[in-house]
Amino acid sequence: MRISMLSILAALIVIPNTLLAQAFEVPPIGNIPEIANPAPTTWAMSGITIIHLSQSIGKRTPIMRTETWDARTVEILSRTQAPPLRKKDIRVLHTNGRYYIVVRRFILMRVTPQDARSERLSEAQLAQYWAKSVRNALPQVAPMPDRFGI
């Protein structure tokens, strides 16, 4: 009896983590070339400033990180055309002590402790701030249905 109860409790712990791992995915992208310049940069699209980034993470410089986000954005937008992307489709995911910005079921970016320290915010605060910026930009640059039905 005790063994079966422990088995059930273990399954209840494992199942949600397995579902979470399956529920979100990082879109596949090609290789990002190494860019040695560690200078701060701004991630923007269609003239809309989204995020100012100053921190390198390992060998990934700010420009390499924004190039990664560009590539993921292309993949995400190509997979989320119907129904059209809305602000509420972009949210913060907190799992295993890490914060991510997700678009529907796709992980766009991770908010790192280094990013939060450089902005003098907690990771949770920075994640909310970045999510708000992404919410303001992505629906405006996402493909829209043809008004004429063609």
N, C-alpha and C positions, 0 to 999 in steps of 0.2 A: 504494500500500500504506500509506504513511504517512498519507495523507488519510483512508482508511477507518478506520485505527486511532484517529485523532484524533476522527473522527465517533462511533465506538463509545464512546470514553471520555467524550465530551461528553454522549452520550445516557445513560450510566450515572450521570452527575452530575445531570442534569436530571430523570430519571424519579423517583428517590426524593423530590425536592422537590415534584414535581407530585403524586405520590401522597399525600404528607403534607398538601398544601394541600387535596386533595379528601377526605381521610380525616376531617378535623375541620371543624366548622362552628359559627358563632355563631348561635344561634337568633334568629329575627326577633322584635323587640319594638316596641311603639309608642314615641312620643316621651315622654321623661322631662321633666317640667316643671322649669324652672330654680328652684332653691332657693338663695338667696344666703347662707344661714347656713353658715359654714365650721367650725362646732363639731364636735368629735369625736362619733362615734356608734357604736352597737353594732348589728351585723347579727344578728338572732335570728329564729327561727321556732318557733311552738308552745311558747314558753317555754324554748327551747334556745338559749343564747348560742353564736354561731358565731364571729364575728370582731369585734374592736374596731378601728375605723378612725379615723385622725386626719388623714390627708392628703388635700388636694384635688389633683386632677390637671387642670391647665389650669383651665377654668371648671367642672369637675365637682367639686362639694363632696362631703364624705363621705356626706351623706344622699342625694345624687343617685346616687352610686356604689352604695350599698346598695339604692336603689330599682331600679337597673338589674339588680342581682343577683336581686332579688325577681322581676322580670319574666322574666328568663332562667330562673330556677328553675321558674316556672309552666310555661313552654314546654318545658323539659327534662323535667320530671316527666310532662307530658302525652304526651311522645313515648317515654318509657322505662318504660311500665307492664308490658310483658310481654317477658321475664321480670321479676319484681319486682327493684327496685333493690337492689344489695348494696354493701357497703363497698368491695369490690375493683373496682367499676365507676367509682370516683372516684380520679383519679390526677393526678400532675404531668406536664405536657408541657413539655419544654424544646426550643425551636426558634428559630433565628435570633437567639440571644442573649436570648430572652425566656422567662419562665416563666408558664405558664397552669395553672389548675385545670380539668380536663375531667371530664365525666360521660358515660361511654361515648364517643360521638363528638361531643359538644357542648361547646363552650368556655363555661364559666361565668364565669370572671374571669381577669384578668391580674394578676400580682404585679409591682408597679412598683419601680424603684430607690428612689423616695421612700418607699414603704411600708416597704421593708427598712431604710433608714436610720433611719426614725422608731422602728423596733423594735430597732435596733442588731443586726441580723442580716444575713446575706447574702441575696440574692434566693432562692437555692436553699434555704436554711434556712427562710425565711419561707414559701416555697411548700409545703414539707413540713409545716410547722406548720398552715397554713391548710387544706391537703388533709386532714389528720387531723381537724380540726374539722368540715369539711364531711362527711367520712366518718361522723362520729358523729351528725350531724344529719339529713342528707337521707334515708337509708333509713327513719328513724323517721317522717318526715312524708310520705313518698311514698305514693301510693295502693296499697292492697293488694288482692289478689284476694278476692272474696267467699267467706267460709267456707262459705256455704250453697249456692253454685253458682247464685245467682239473679242 
